[in-house]
Amino acid sequence: MSSSALTATSSATTPTCFTKANKDPQWRLAMTNEYNAFIQNKTWSLIPRTPSHNLVGCKWVFKLKHKVDRSIDRHKAHLVAKGFHQQQGIDYEETFSLMEKPISIRVILSLAIS
């Protein structure tokens, strides 16, 4: 079996944990892109751990994005907080999650213009 066939086979499955994803260069790249987006957008910053803070864990969630013809478009990795460990008023005051796709925004804007 050729090297490209092995890569295609390993990339075609969605990993269930970080350990499996970290072995595949395409999933590692997806995780790196997610982390770099957090840093670039100043989504969060690391602070020293103190006993007065409740630590909230996180988990990687992986998904294959497909094209219309069902071929693989890209590997997507999300780092999500385990929110069930949070306590209202201590860990968070409000929630915010923007998950709009650029194509949806373009459609809405084009409808508004017309």
Jmol script that loads the backbone (N, CA, C; Angstrom):
load data "model"
ATOM      1  N   MET A   1       0.859  -1.187   0.000  1.00  0.00           N
ATOM      2  CA  MET A   1       0.000   0.000   0.000  1.00  0.00           C
ATOM      3  C   MET A   1       0.895   1.237   0.000  1.00  0.00           C
ATOM      4  N   SER A   2       0.602   2.197  -0.826  1.00  0.00           N
ATOM      5  CA  SER A   2       1.441   3.382  -0.933  1.00  0.00           C
ATOM      6  C   SER A   2       1.237   4.320   0.253  1.00  0.00           C
ATOM      7  N   SER A   3       2.179   5.247   0.408  1.00  0.00           N
ATOM      8  CA  SER A   3       2.111   6.219   1.503  1.00  0.00           C
ATOM      9  C   SER A   3       0.879   7.109   1.387  1.00  0.00           C
ATOM     10  N   SER A   4       0.541   7.534   0.145  1.00  0.00           N
ATOM     11  CA  SER A   4      -0.628   8.401  -0.033  1.00  0.00           C
ATOM     12  C   SER A   4      -1.916   7.651   0.280  1.00  0.00           C
ATOM     13  N   ALA A   5      -1.955   6.341  -0.011  1.00  0.00           N
ATOM     14  CA  ALA A   5      -3.139   5.549   0.312  1.00  0.00           C
ATOM     15  C   ALA A   5      -3.304   5.423   1.815  1.00  0.00           C
ATOM     16  N   LEU A   6      -2.181   5.275   2.529  1.00  0.00           N
ATOM     17  CA  LEU A   6      -2.253   5.207   3.992  1.00  0.00           C
ATOM     18  C   LEU A   6      -2.739   6.523   4.571  1.00  0.00           C
ATOM     19  N   THR A   7      -2.237   7.625   4.038  1.00  0.00           N
ATOM     20  CA  THR A   7      -2.662   8.938   4.523  1.00  0.00           C
ATOM     21  C   THR A   7      -4.145   9.148   4.257  1.00  0.00           C
ATOM     22  N   ALA A   8      -4.616   8.794   3.080  1.00  0.00           N
ATOM     23  CA  ALA A   8      -6.028   8.970   2.749  1.00  0.00           C
ATOM     24  C   ALA A   8      -6.899   8.125   3.661  1.00  0.00           C
ATOM     25  N   THR A   9      -6.454   6.893   3.960  1.00  0.00           N
ATOM     26  CA  THR A   9      -7.231   6.013   4.827  1.00  0.00           C
ATOM     27  C   THR A   9      -7.272   6.548   6.252  1.00  0.00           C
ATOM     28  N   SER A  10      -6.118   6.963   6.771  1.00  0.00           N
ATOM     29  CA  SER A  10      -6.092   7.438   8.151  1.00  0.00           C
ATOM     30  C   SER A  10      -6.843   8.752   8.305  1.00  0.00           C
ATOM     31  N   SER A  11      -6.862   9.576   7.249  1.00  0.00           N
ATOM     32  CA  SER A  11      -7.528  10.861   7.315  1.00  0.00           C
ATOM     33  C   SER A  11      -9.036  10.748   7.132  1.00  0.00           C
ATOM     34  N   ALA A  12      -9.482   9.626   6.584  1.00  0.00           N
ATOM     35  CA  ALA A  12     -10.896   9.480   6.283  1.00  0.00           C
ATOM     36  C   ALA A  12     -11.726   9.124   7.509  1.00  0.00           C
ATOM     37  N   THR A  13     -11.088   8.842   8.616  1.00  0.00           N
ATOM     38  CA  THR A  13     -11.823   8.518   9.832  1.00  0.00           C
ATOM     39  C   THR A  13     -11.734   9.687  10.808  1.00  0.00           C
ATOM     40  N   THR A  14     -12.797   9.893  11.532  1.00  0.00           N
ATOM     41  CA  THR A  14     -12.822  10.960  12.520  1.00  0.00           C
ATOM     42  C   THR A  14     -12.342  10.402  13.857  1.00  0.00           C
ATOM     43  N   PRO A  15     -11.286  10.967  14.417  1.00  0.00           N
ATOM     44  CA  PRO A  15     -10.776  10.454  15.694  1.00  0.00           C
ATOM     45  C   PRO A  15     -11.729  10.752  16.843  1.00  0.00           C
ATOM     46  N   THR A  16     -11.659   9.939  17.867  1.00  0.00           N
ATOM     47  CA  THR A  16     -12.531  10.119  19.030  1.00  0.00           C
ATOM     48  C   THR A  16     -11.792  10.731  20.211  1.00  0.00           C
ATOM     49  N   CYS A  17     -10.473  10.867  20.102  1.00  0.00           N
ATOM     50  CA  CYS A  17      -9.713  11.466  21.201  1.00  0.00           C
ATOM     51  C   CYS A  17      -8.466  12.155  20.657  1.00  0.00           C
ATOM     52  N   PHE A  18      -7.862  12.960  21.495  1.00  0.00           N
ATOM     53  CA  PHE A  18      -6.671  13.724  21.122  1.00  0.00           C
ATOM     54  C   PHE A  18      -5.523  12.801  20.729  1.00  0.00           C
ATOM     55  N   THR A  19      -5.331  11.711  21.460  1.00  0.00           N
ATOM     56  CA  THR A  19      -4.212  10.808  21.208  1.00  0.00           C
ATOM     57  C   THR A  19      -4.244  10.274  19.779  1.00  0.00           C
ATOM     58  N   LYS A  20      -5.414   9.873  19.305  1.00  0.00           N
ATOM     59  CA  LYS A  20      -5.535   9.360  17.936  1.00  0.00           C
ATOM     60  C   LYS A  20      -5.344  10.485  16.922  1.00  0.00           C
ATOM     61  N   ALA A  21      -5.928  11.635  17.178  1.00  0.00           N
ATOM     62  CA  ALA A  21      -5.830  12.759  16.240  1.00  0.00           C
ATOM     63  C   ALA A  21      -4.401  13.268  16.134  1.00  0.00           C
ATOM     64  N   ASN A  22      -3.678  13.247  17.216  1.00  0.00           N
ATOM     65  CA  ASN A  22      -2.319  13.777  17.246  1.00  0.00           C
ATOM     66  C   ASN A  22      -1.363  12.945  16.395  1.00  0.00           C
ATOM     67  N   LYS A  23      -1.728  11.722  16.056  1.00  0.00           N
ATOM     68  CA  LYS A  23      -0.884  10.856  15.226  1.00  0.00           C
ATOM     69  C   LYS A  23      -1.024  11.161  13.736  1.00  0.00           C
ATOM     70  N   ASP A  24      -2.063  11.880  13.358  1.00  0.00           N
ATOM     71  CA  ASP A  24      -2.321  12.185  11.955  1.00  0.00           C
ATOM     72  C   ASP A  24      -1.954  13.643  11.682  1.00  0.00           C
ATOM     73  N   PRO A  25      -1.052  13.906  10.722  1.00  0.00           N
ATOM     74  CA  PRO A  25      -0.622  15.287  10.460  1.00  0.00           C
ATOM     75  C   PRO A  25      -1.749  16.230  10.059  1.00  0.00           C
ATOM     76  N   GLN A  26      -2.779  15.713   9.365  1.00  0.00           N
ATOM     77  CA  GLN A  26      -3.881  16.595   8.945  1.00  0.00           C
ATOM     78  C   GLN A  26      -4.726  17.026  10.142  1.00  0.00           C
ATOM     79  N   TRP A  27      -4.945  16.124  11.087  1.00  0.00           N
ATOM     80  CA  TRP A  27      -5.693  16.510  12.289  1.00  0.00           C
ATOM     81  C   TRP A  27      -4.843  17.411  13.179  1.00  0.00           C
ATOM     82  N   ARG A  28      -3.530  17.170  13.223  1.00  0.00           N
ATOM     83  CA  ARG A  28      -2.640  18.044  14.000  1.00  0.00           C
ATOM     84  C   ARG A  28      -2.681  19.458  13.434  1.00  0.00           C
ATOM     85  N   LEU A  29      -2.705  19.561  12.101  1.00  0.00           N
ATOM     86  CA  LEU A  29      -2.800  20.878  11.461  1.00  0.00           C
ATOM     87  C   LEU A  29      -4.127  21.553  11.807  1.00  0.00           C
ATOM     88  N   ALA A  30      -5.219  20.794  11.817  1.00  0.00           N
ATOM     89  CA  ALA A  30      -6.527  21.350  12.170  1.00  0.00           C
ATOM     90  C   ALA A  30      -6.522  21.874  13.605  1.00  0.00           C
ATOM     91  N   MET A  31      -5.905  21.130  14.531  1.00  0.00           N
ATOM     92  CA  MET A  31      -5.824  21.580  15.928  1.00  0.00           C
ATOM     93  C   MET A  31      -4.945  22.821  16.049  1.00  0.00           C
ATOM     94  N   THR A  32      -3.851  22.853  15.299  1.00  0.00           N
ATOM     95  CA  THR A  32      -2.965  24.019  15.307  1.00  0.00           C
ATOM     96  C   THR A  32      -3.686  25.254  14.785  1.00  0.00           C
ATOM     97  N   ASN A  33      -4.456  25.087  13.719  1.00  0.00           N
ATOM     98  CA  ASN A  33      -5.226  26.207  13.158  1.00  0.00           C
ATOM     99  C   ASN A  33      -6.240  26.732  14.168  1.00  0.00           C
ATOM    100  N   GLU A  34      -6.914  25.840  14.875  1.00  0.00           N
ATOM    101  CA  GLU A  34      -7.896  26.252  15.894  1.00  0.00           C
ATOM    102  C   GLU A  34      -7.206  27.034  17.009  1.00  0.00           C
ATOM    103  N   TYR A  35      -6.091  26.515  17.495  1.00  0.00           N
ATOM    104  CA  TYR A  35      -5.352  27.183  18.563  1.00  0.00           C
ATOM    105  C   TYR A  35      -4.854  28.551  18.102  1.00  0.00           C
ATOM    106  N   ASN A  36      -4.285  28.609  16.893  1.00  0.00           N
ATOM    107  CA  ASN A  36      -3.793  29.887  16.362  1.00  0.00           C
ATOM    108  C   ASN A  36      -4.920  30.903  16.195  1.00  0.00           C
ATOM    109  N   ALA A  37      -6.121  30.438  15.829  1.00  0.00           N
ATOM    110  CA  ALA A  37      -7.268  31.346  15.711  1.00  0.00           C
ATOM    111  C   ALA A  37      -7.627  31.928  17.075  1.00  0.00           C
ATOM    112  N   PHE A  38      -7.556  31.108  18.131  1.00  0.00           N
ATOM    113  CA  PHE A  38      -7.812  31.618  19.483  1.00  0.00           C
ATOM    114  C   PHE A  38      -6.815  32.711  19.848  1.00  0.00           C
ATOM    115  N   ILE A  39      -5.553  32.484  19.556  1.00  0.00           N
ATOM    116  CA  ILE A  39      -4.504  33.455  19.885  1.00  0.00           C
ATOM    117  C   ILE A  39      -4.676  34.720  19.045  1.00  0.00           C
ATOM    118  N   GLN A  40      -4.870  34.573  17.737  1.00  0.00           N
ATOM    119  CA  GLN A  40      -5.002  35.716  16.828  1.00  0.00           C
ATOM    120  C   GLN A  40      -6.218  36.576  17.179  1.00  0.00           C
ATOM    121  N   ASN A  41      -7.339  35.935  17.513  1.00  0.00           N
ATOM    122  CA  ASN A  41      -8.563  36.671  17.828  1.00  0.00           C
ATOM    123  C   ASN A  41      -8.637  37.118  19.281  1.00  0.00           C
ATOM    124  N   LYS A  42      -7.605  36.792  20.040  1.00  0.00           N
ATOM    125  CA  LYS A  42      -7.551  37.129  21.475  1.00  0.00           C
ATOM    126  C   LYS A  42      -8.802  36.635  22.187  1.00  0.00           C
ATOM    127  N   THR A  43      -9.192  35.381  21.859  1.00  0.00           N
ATOM    128  CA  THR A  43     -10.367  34.761  22.454  1.00  0.00           C
ATOM    129  C   THR A  43     -10.160  34.501  23.930  1.00  0.00           C
ATOM    130  N   TRP A  44      -8.964  34.097  24.297  1.00  0.00           N
ATOM    131  CA  TRP A  44      -8.643  33.834  25.695  1.00  0.00           C
ATOM    132  C   TRP A  44      -7.153  34.022  25.907  1.00  0.00           C
ATOM    133  N   SER A  45      -6.758  34.083  27.149  1.00  0.00           N
ATOM    134  CA  SER A  45      -5.338  34.163  27.485  1.00  0.00           C
ATOM    135  C   SER A  45      -5.083  33.277  28.702  1.00  0.00           C
ATOM    136  N   LEU A  46      -3.878  32.772  28.779  1.00  0.00           N
ATOM    137  CA  LEU A  46      -3.520  31.922  29.901  1.00  0.00           C
ATOM    138  C   LEU A  46      -3.225  32.784  31.126  1.00  0.00           C
ATOM    139  N   ILE A  47      -3.699  32.349  32.275  1.00  0.00           N
ATOM    140  CA  ILE A  47      -3.423  33.042  33.523  1.00  0.00           C
ATOM    141  C   ILE A  47      -2.898  32.024  34.524  1.00  0.00           C
ATOM    142  N   PRO A  48      -2.158  32.464  35.525  1.00  0.00           N
ATOM    143  CA  PRO A  48      -1.658  31.518  36.519  1.00  0.00           C
ATOM    144  C   PRO A  48      -2.810  30.875  37.302  1.00  0.00           C
ATOM    145  N   ARG A  49      -2.625  29.620  37.648  1.00  0.00           N
ATOM    146  CA  ARG A  49      -3.641  28.901  38.417  1.00  0.00           C
ATOM    147  C   ARG A  49      -3.600  29.361  39.870  1.00  0.00           C
ATOM    148  N   THR A  50      -4.777  29.652  40.429  1.00  0.00           N
ATOM    149  CA  THR A  50      -4.868  30.021  41.845  1.00  0.00           C
ATOM    150  C   THR A  50      -5.945  29.158  42.494  1.00  0.00           C
ATOM    151  N   PRO A  51      -5.838  28.907  43.784  1.00  0.00           N
ATOM    152  CA  PRO A  51      -6.829  28.070  44.469  1.00  0.00           C
ATOM    153  C   PRO A  51      -8.246  28.640  44.434  1.00  0.00           C
ATOM    154  N   SER A  52      -8.389  29.960  44.261  1.00  0.00           N
ATOM    155  CA  SER A  52      -9.710  30.574  44.265  1.00  0.00           C
ATOM    156  C   SER A  52     -10.458  30.402  42.948  1.00  0.00           C
ATOM    157  N   HIS A  53      -9.779  29.951  41.888  1.00  0.00           N
ATOM    158  CA  HIS A  53     -10.408  29.775  40.584  1.00  0.00           C
ATOM    159  C   HIS A  53     -10.866  28.331  40.388  1.00  0.00           C
ATOM    160  N   ASN A  54     -12.056  28.176  39.848  1.00  0.00           N
ATOM    161  CA  ASN A  54     -12.557  26.863  39.476  1.00  0.00           C
ATOM    162  C   ASN A  54     -12.029  26.558  38.073  1.00  0.00           C
ATOM    163  N   LEU A  55     -11.293  25.466  37.923  1.00  0.00           N
ATOM    164  CA  LEU A  55     -10.749  25.114  36.612  1.00  0.00           C
ATOM    165  C   LEU A  55     -11.804  24.421  35.773  1.00  0.00           C
ATOM    166  N   VAL A  56     -11.925  24.851  34.535  1.00  0.00           N
ATOM    167  CA  VAL A  56     -12.865  24.250  33.596  1.00  0.00           C
ATOM    168  C   VAL A  56     -12.036  23.521  32.547  1.00  0.00           C
ATOM    169  N   GLY A  57     -12.264  22.236  32.411  1.00  0.00           N
ATOM    170  CA  GLY A  57     -11.519  21.437  31.442  1.00  0.00           C
ATOM    171  C   GLY A  57     -11.968  21.707  30.027  1.00  0.00           C
ATOM    172  N   CYS A  58     -11.281  21.084  29.092  1.00  0.00           N
ATOM    173  CA  CYS A  58     -11.650  21.244  27.698  1.00  0.00           C
ATOM    174  C   CYS A  58     -11.474  19.915  26.969  1.00  0.00           C
ATOM    175  N   LYS A  59     -12.022  19.853  25.783  1.00  0.00           N
ATOM    176  CA  LYS A  59     -11.970  18.636  24.981  1.00  0.00           C
ATOM    177  C   LYS A  59     -11.904  19.021  23.517  1.00  0.00           C
ATOM    178  N   TRP A  60     -11.157  18.231  22.737  1.00  0.00           N
ATOM    179  CA  TRP A  60     -11.119  18.425  21.294  1.00  0.00           C
ATOM    180  C   TRP A  60     -12.268  17.656  20.664  1.00  0.00           C
ATOM    181  N   VAL A  61     -12.974  18.313  19.752  1.00  0.00           N
ATOM    182  CA  VAL A  61     -14.052  17.681  18.988  1.00  0.00           C
ATOM    183  C   VAL A  61     -13.649  17.763  17.521  1.00  0.00           C
ATOM    184  N   PHE A  62     -13.696  16.629  16.840  1.00  0.00           N
ATOM    185  CA  PHE A  62     -13.215  16.541  15.464  1.00  0.00           C
ATOM    186  C   PHE A  62     -14.357  16.254  14.500  1.00  0.00           C
ATOM    187  N   LYS A  63     -14.246  16.847  13.303  1.00  0.00           N
ATOM    188  CA  LYS A  63     -15.275  16.617  12.285  1.00  0.00           C
ATOM    189  C   LYS A  63     -14.651  16.752  10.907  1.00  0.00           C
ATOM    190  N   LEU A  64     -15.034  15.857  10.012  1.00  0.00           N
ATOM    191  CA  LEU A  64     -14.629  15.953   8.618  1.00  0.00           C
ATOM    192  C   LEU A  64     -15.658  16.788   7.878  1.00  0.00           C
ATOM    193  N   LYS A  65     -15.217  17.781   7.151  1.00  0.00           N
ATOM    194  CA  LYS A  65     -16.099  18.592   6.319  1.00  0.00           C
ATOM    195  C   LYS A  65     -16.014  18.052   4.892  1.00  0.00           C
ATOM    196  N   HIS A  66     -17.164  17.825   4.279  1.00  0.00           N
ATOM    197  CA  HIS A  66     -17.216  17.224   2.955  1.00  0.00           C
ATOM    198  C   HIS A  66     -17.689  18.218   1.900  1.00  0.00           C
ATOM    199  N   LYS A  67     -17.224  18.002   0.682  1.00  0.00           N
ATOM    200  CA  LYS A  67     -17.699  18.776  -0.469  1.00  0.00           C
ATOM    201  C   LYS A  67     -19.031  18.184  -0.927  1.00  0.00           C
ATOM    202  N   VAL A  68     -19.646  18.801  -1.913  1.00  0.00           N
ATOM    203  CA  VAL A  68     -20.924  18.333  -2.444  1.00  0.00           C
ATOM    204  C   VAL A  68     -20.805  16.908  -2.985  1.00  0.00           C
ATOM    205  N   ASP A  69     -19.656  16.584  -3.575  1.00  0.00           N
ATOM    206  CA  ASP A  69     -19.468  15.240  -4.138  1.00  0.00           C
ATOM    207  C   ASP A  69     -19.041  14.212  -3.080  1.00  0.00           C
ATOM    208  N   ARG A  70     -19.108  14.572  -1.815  1.00  0.00           N
ATOM    209  CA  ARG A  70     -18.800  13.715  -0.655  1.00  0.00           C
ATOM    210  C   ARG A  70     -17.305  13.468  -0.457  1.00  0.00           C
ATOM    211  N   SER A  71     -16.449  14.122  -1.241  1.00  0.00           N
ATOM    212  CA  SER A  71     -15.016  14.016  -1.001  1.00  0.00           C
ATOM    213  C   SER A  71     -14.671  14.917   0.191  1.00  0.00           C
ATOM    214  N   ILE A  72     -13.547  14.646   0.809  1.00  0.00           N
ATOM    215  CA  ILE A  72     -13.163  15.410   2.006  1.00  0.00           C
ATOM    216  C   ILE A  72     -12.722  16.808   1.606  1.00  0.00           C
ATOM    217  N   ASP A  73     -13.358  17.814   2.205  1.00  0.00           N
ATOM    218  CA  ASP A  73     -13.010  19.209   1.969  1.00  0.00           C
ATOM    219  C   ASP A  73     -11.895  19.628   2.919  1.00  0.00           C
ATOM    220  N   ARG A  74     -12.094  19.368   4.214  1.00  0.00           N
ATOM    221  CA  ARG A  74     -11.084  19.733   5.208  1.00  0.00           C
ATOM    222  C   ARG A  74     -11.358  19.019   6.522  1.00  0.00           C
ATOM    223  N   HIS A  75     -10.361  19.063   7.386  1.00  0.00           N
ATOM    224  CA  HIS A  75     -10.463  18.504   8.720  1.00  0.00           C
ATOM    225  C   HIS A  75     -10.720  19.668   9.672  1.00  0.00           C
ATOM    226  N   LYS A  76     -11.709  19.556  10.521  1.00  0.00           N
ATOM    227  CA  LYS A  76     -12.070  20.639  11.438  1.00  0.00           C
ATOM    228  C   LYS A  76     -11.930  20.143  12.878  1.00  0.00           C
ATOM    229  N   ALA A  77     -11.242  20.917  13.685  1.00  0.00           N
ATOM    230  CA  ALA A  77     -11.073  20.591  15.100  1.00  0.00           C
ATOM    231  C   ALA A  77     -11.559  21.780  15.924  1.00  0.00           C
ATOM    232  N   HIS A  78     -12.372  21.499  16.932  1.00  0.00           N
ATOM    233  CA  HIS A  78     -12.861  22.529  17.845  1.00  0.00           C
ATOM    234  C   HIS A  78     -12.380  22.205  19.251  1.00  0.00           C
ATOM    235  N   LEU A  79     -11.858  23.186  19.942  1.00  0.00           N
ATOM    236  CA  LEU A  79     -11.508  23.030  21.350  1.00  0.00           C
ATOM    237  C   LEU A  79     -12.668  23.618  22.140  1.00  0.00           C
ATOM    238  N   VAL A  80     -13.381  22.765  22.860  1.00  0.00           N
ATOM    239  CA  VAL A  80     -14.576  23.210  23.577  1.00  0.00           C
ATOM    240  C   VAL A  80     -14.393  23.040  25.074  1.00  0.00           C
ATOM    241  N   ALA A  81     -14.966  23.962  25.822  1.00  0.00           N
ATOM    242  CA  ALA A  81     -14.914  23.896  27.277  1.00  0.00           C
ATOM    243  C   ALA A  81     -15.945  22.901  27.780  1.00  0.00           C
ATOM    244  N   LYS A  82     -15.614  22.244  28.844  1.00  0.00           N
ATOM    245  CA  LYS A  82     -16.569  21.340  29.501  1.00  0.00           C
ATOM    246  C   LYS A  82     -17.414  22.209  30.424  1.00  0.00           C
ATOM    247  N   GLY A  83     -18.396  22.851  29.824  1.00  0.00           N
ATOM    248  CA  GLY A  83     -19.209  23.848  30.517  1.00  0.00           C
ATOM    249  C   GLY A  83     -19.978  23.333  31.706  1.00  0.00           C
ATOM    250  N   PHE A  84     -20.197  22.032  31.777  1.00  0.00           N
ATOM    251  CA  PHE A  84     -20.951  21.485  32.901  1.00  0.00           C
ATOM    252  C   PHE A  84     -20.174  21.597  34.208  1.00  0.00           C
ATOM    253  N   HIS A  85     -18.893  21.971  34.149  1.00  0.00           N
ATOM    254  CA  HIS A  85     -18.101  22.186  35.355  1.00  0.00           C
ATOM    255  C   HIS A  85     -18.205  23.625  35.856  1.00  0.00           C
ATOM    256  N   GLN A  86     -18.838  24.487  35.063  1.00  0.00           N
ATOM    257  CA  GLN A  86     -18.912  25.897  35.423  1.00  0.00           C
ATOM    258  C   GLN A  86     -20.028  26.161  36.418  1.00  0.00           C
ATOM    259  N   GLN A  87     -19.855  27.262  37.138  1.00  0.00           N
ATOM    260  CA  GLN A  87     -20.851  27.683  38.113  1.00  0.00           C
ATOM    261  C   GLN A  87     -21.234  29.129  37.798  1.00  0.00           C
ATOM    262  N   GLN A  88     -22.534  29.360  37.603  1.00  0.00           N
ATOM    263  CA  GLN A  88     -22.993  30.699  37.251  1.00  0.00           C
ATOM    264  C   GLN A  88     -22.614  31.699  38.331  1.00  0.00           C
ATOM    265  N   GLY A  89     -22.128  32.853  37.897  1.00  0.00           N
ATOM    266  CA  GLY A  89     -21.706  33.897  38.822  1.00  0.00           C
ATOM    267  C   GLY A  89     -20.266  33.751  39.271  1.00  0.00           C
ATOM    268  N   ILE A  90     -19.687  32.563  39.091  1.00  0.00           N
ATOM    269  CA  ILE A  90     -18.283  32.342  39.465  1.00  0.00           C
ATOM    270  C   ILE A  90     -17.428  32.225  38.207  1.00  0.00           C
ATOM    271  N   ASP A  91     -17.803  31.319  37.308  1.00  0.00           N
ATOM    272  CA  ASP A  91     -17.039  31.075  36.092  1.00  0.00           C
ATOM    273  C   ASP A  91     -17.535  31.868  34.890  1.00  0.00           C
ATOM    274  N   TYR A  92     -18.796  32.240  34.913  1.00  0.00           N
ATOM    275  CA  TYR A  92     -19.334  32.971  33.763  1.00  0.00           C
ATOM    276  C   TYR A  92     -20.491  33.861  34.200  1.00  0.00           C
ATOM    277  N   GLU A  93     -20.674  34.907  33.424  1.00  0.00           N
ATOM    278  CA  GLU A  93     -21.792  35.830  33.642  1.00  0.00           C
ATOM    279  C   GLU A  93     -22.782  35.722  32.487  1.00  0.00           C
ATOM    280  N   GLU A  94     -22.265  35.489  31.279  1.00  0.00           N
ATOM    281  CA  GLU A  94     -23.113  35.386  30.108  1.00  0.00           C
ATOM    282  C   GLU A  94     -22.465  34.432  29.122  1.00  0.00           C
ATOM    283  N   THR A  95     -23.219  33.988  28.153  1.00  0.00           N
ATOM    284  CA  THR A  95     -22.669  33.106  27.125  1.00  0.00           C
ATOM    285  C   THR A  95     -22.778  33.772  25.772  1.00  0.00           C
ATOM    286  N   PHE A  96     -21.857  33.426  24.895  1.00  0.00           N
ATOM    287  CA  PHE A  96     -21.857  33.967  23.544  1.00  0.00           C
ATOM    288  C   PHE A  96     -21.245  32.929  22.621  1.00  0.00           C
ATOM    289  N   SER A  97     -21.903  32.623  21.538  1.00  0.00           N
ATOM    290  CA  SER A  97     -21.366  31.677  20.568  1.00  0.00           C
ATOM    291  C   SER A  97     -21.873  32.051  19.183  1.00  0.00           C
ATOM    292  N   LEU A  98     -21.010  32.641  18.380  1.00  0.00           N
ATOM    293  CA  LEU A  98     -21.353  33.005  17.013  1.00  0.00           C
ATOM    294  C   LEU A  98     -20.925  31.875  16.094  1.00  0.00           C
ATOM    295  N   MET A  99     -21.868  31.275  15.426  1.00  0.00           N
ATOM    296  CA  MET A  99     -21.560  30.142  14.547  1.00  0.00           C
ATOM    297  C   MET A  99     -22.165  30.362  13.166  1.00  0.00           C
ATOM    298  N   GLU A 100     -22.081  31.563  12.631  1.00  0.00           N
ATOM    299  CA  GLU A 100     -22.617  31.857  11.300  1.00  0.00           C
ATOM    300  C   GLU A 100     -21.565  31.566  10.246  1.00  0.00           C
ATOM    301  N   LYS A 101     -21.991  30.970   9.166  1.00  0.00           N
ATOM    302  CA  LYS A 101     -21.091  30.722   8.048  1.00  0.00           C
ATOM    303  C   LYS A 101     -21.089  31.961   7.155  1.00  0.00           C
ATOM    304  N   PRO A 102     -19.945  32.265   6.546  1.00  0.00           N
ATOM    305  CA  PRO A 102     -19.872  33.436   5.663  1.00  0.00           C
ATOM    306  C   PRO A 102     -20.909  33.413   4.545  1.00  0.00           C
ATOM    307  N   ILE A 103     -21.212  32.243   4.015  1.00  0.00           N
ATOM    308  CA  ILE A 103     -22.204  32.161   2.933  1.00  0.00           C
ATOM    309  C   ILE A 103     -23.583  32.598   3.421  1.00  0.00           C
ATOM    310  N   SER A 104     -23.925  32.270   4.670  1.00  0.00           N
ATOM    311  CA  SER A 104     -25.216  32.680   5.231  1.00  0.00           C
ATOM    312  C   SER A 104     -25.292  34.199   5.347  1.00  0.00           C
ATOM    313  N   ILE A 105     -24.217  34.801   5.770  1.00  0.00           N
ATOM    314  CA  ILE A 105     -24.177  36.267   5.903  1.00  0.00           C
ATOM    315  C   ILE A 105     -24.322  36.926   4.537  1.00  0.00           C
ATOM    316  N   ARG A 106     -23.639  36.370   3.510  1.00  0.00           N
ATOM    317  CA  ARG A 106     -23.738  36.914   2.154  1.00  0.00           C
ATOM    318  C   ARG A 106     -25.162  36.825   1.635  1.00  0.00           C
ATOM    319  N   VAL A 107     -25.851  35.714   1.890  1.00  0.00           N
ATOM    320  CA  VAL A 107     -27.226  35.551   1.429  1.00  0.00           C
ATOM    321  C   VAL A 107     -28.127  36.580   2.094  1.00  0.00           C
ATOM    322  N   ILE A 108     -27.989  36.755   3.389  1.00  0.00           N
ATOM    323  CA  ILE A 108     -28.820  37.726   4.120  1.00  0.00           C
ATOM    324  C   ILE A 108     -28.550  39.140   3.619  1.00  0.00           C
ATOM    325  N   LEU A 109     -27.286  39.476   3.417  1.00  0.00           N
ATOM    326  CA  LEU A 109     -26.955  40.828   2.921  1.00  0.00           C
ATOM    327  C   LEU A 109     -27.470  41.044   1.505  1.00  0.00           C
ATOM    328  N   SER A 110     -27.378  40.028   0.664  1.00  0.00           N
ATOM    329  CA  SER A 110     -27.872  40.194  -0.716  1.00  0.00           C
ATOM    330  C   SER A 110     -29.406  40.329  -0.716  1.00  0.00           C
ATOM    331  N   LEU A 111     -30.091  39.626   0.176  1.00  0.00           N
ATOM    332  CA  LEU A 111     -31.544  39.783   0.287  1.00  0.00           C
ATOM    333  C   LEU A 111     -31.905  41.187   0.785  1.00  0.00           C
ATOM    334  N   ALA A 112     -31.132  41.688   1.723  1.00  0.00           N
ATOM    335  CA  ALA A 112     -31.400  43.037   2.244  1.00  0.00           C
ATOM    336  C   ALA A 112     -31.186  44.095   1.178  1.00  0.00           C
ATOM    337  N   ILE A 113     -30.178  43.917   0.349  1.00  0.00           N
ATOM    338  CA  ILE A 113     -29.885  44.883  -0.720  1.00  0.00           C
ATOM    339  C   ILE A 113     -30.992  44.868  -1.768  1.00  0.00           C
ATOM    340  N   SER A 114     -31.484  43.665  -2.104  1.00  0.00           N
ATOM    341  CA  SER A 114     -32.490  43.588  -3.160  1.00  0.00           C
ATOM    342  C   SER A 114     -33.839  44.017  -2.598  1.00  0.00           C
TER     343      SER A 114
END
end "model"
wireframe off; spacefill off
backbone 0.3
color backbone group
